[in-house]
């Protein structure tokens, strides 16, 4: 609410103005403490302070769920005057304006739209500027739509289980001023700026300017213990990552941490996710684990984490594997047309014979001066997904568009690795490209910031598929595959036996071919590769196409896949094969 101070100027204010008091500089104006009033000159003008209170939504009054056309009360404080702000619903890749019935500083009654809402979905609610340029309030409160109440969403308005997002006049994502503008990574060959239309796709993704998490992130979960091995080799030395709800919060945190000697070295808006990530440099001789624990003890609501390292999950191996036959995959001309796939991996060689002429859009997220990892792994995954149907190595969805986020570096010690920070930037970019499924053939330790960002990614309706890990049956869970909501894929051989190096655990969802797959080297010669890395693309392709063909919605894609598997191991879901070996239910063709 906008309020003006109720302090009144002395009775002689008019006389003081008439005798020509000099106007004071706005920067020098300030309220006078009450204990100093008697000592002030009789005719001094006391400043009028304009106090701007941030609107806060504390609750939404509804039953278990609401239907289109229902009235819903929004409860809170400091709501601005009617006409200076609007109310909107967001989430599920939608942004819907609502009509208001009544408006006060503490309560607003809205009417839910009669069309456009998706059944069984939850929408966050917030106050926004009339031009839709930014949220004015928190958006941590939500409205649940009844699962059997929505009739206003036509089939023509839905594409792959998500609403098409129409460009909004005046929408800029984030309102920026001064130097507080969104930071855009340098574009590389084939990079498509956010919002650019691509053939066979949806409308460009337009962030609403807020975050599903709300203004002020909730308190983070309990952090996992950092083992000695991770402290030694599994993190970026001398760095901490902080996730913030917005730029103002990020700047405030930086000021607070500066007193402890932490210095921000990189900061960037995650435009597609409505968050801000900042990397801090620790003082010399500080230990990451110790400083992180100190911060968590003193600031329990702070989203801070080490900058963990992640590895690729594939290797070379032995004999040919008829993988397509194992999952009953058949394709015709046009298979994958109109689909948008995302992958986060090592570099891809665009001039490889199996990728020439294919729709592959690349973006490198490596910092300047960092050596990119060899392109063997990334190129192999890309060929599995969209390899040309004119050559020897046929891709699963050859007519799809593939967005490649290149994040892996080559270290001087000969390792191939990436960081949580780069993966987060890559996820943000892929959300802006509005891909249907993201393939993650990588793994490492749990990272709270990456976990929260993936929650935000999946909340947009984007499916995330990850390799289950190659550390063996007694190894701890590998992330992000072990995160709830991420589809974890293990590998089997031609005899439907589990890959000997595969991780095991209750987080495993599905099995797919991933042992002795015949794939090309960079020079085109064949090599046989094994690993959960190479099993994940089969599930990525199957989930993407099942949604595109209308066989399953975004939310029902995984459930539908469970119904078409060959159960392996003990009956039902198990820690080795998950629900079993995936099976295609039809012929992949053009539309």
Beta strands, then each sheet from edge to edge (+ up, - down):
strand 1: 2-4
strand 2: 50-52
strand 3: 56-61
strand 4: 71-77
strand 5: 86-91
strand 6: 94-97
strand 7: 99-103
strand 8: 107-111
strand 9: 122-128
strand 10: 142-144
strand 11: 158-159
strand 12: 162-163
strand 13: 235-244
strand 14: 263-270
strand 15: 275-281
strand 16: 303-312
strand 17: 315-317
strand 18: 330-331
strand 19: 340-345
strand 20: 360-364
strand 21: 401-406
strand 22: 409-410
strand 23: 416-419
strand 24: 437-440
strand 25: 442-444
strand 26: 463-467
strand 27: 487-492
strand 28: 510-513
strand 29: 517-520
strand 30: 526-530
strand 31: 565-566
strand 32: 581-582
strand 33: 587-588
sheet 1: 1+ 2-
sheet 2: 3+ 4- 8+ 7-
sheet 3: 6+ 5- 9+ 10-
sheet 4: 11+ 12-
sheet 5: 14+ 15- 13+ 16- 23+ 22-
sheet 6: 14+ 15- 13+ 16- 25+
sheet 7: 17+ 30- 29+
sheet 8: 18+ 33+
sheet 9: 20+ 21+ 19+ 24+ 26+ 27+ 28+
sheet 10: 31+ 32-
end
